[in-house]
Amino acid sequence: MKNATGMTLTFMMKKCVSSNKWIGRVLEVPGAMSQASSKEELRTNLADAARTVFAYHKEHSRHGFIKQSVAEQEVLSLQMA
């Protein structure tokens, strides 16, 4: 899966026998997990979960960091293996 910045992320998924739903998580993003009725829906849900985790950390880390000092911000391009 690729996000808007072009980062490639990996997810694992499996079908739960008892609920007949697909469950999965994004390996590179702790906390980004979801469930769905189909693989396609799960892919969409996992991309949304990863974006949500990134947005949360971006917002909360910016607040705590800027309060303590004058901060500089730069863009980091990350290539995943």
DARA-V118914 format. One line per field, one symbol per residue. ss: DSSP state (H for helix, E for strand, - for the rest). A space follows every 10 residues. Layout:
ss=???
This chain:
ss=-E-----E-- EEEEEE---- EEEEEE---- --EEEE--HH HHHHHHHHHH HHHHHHHHHH HHHHHHHH-- ---------- -
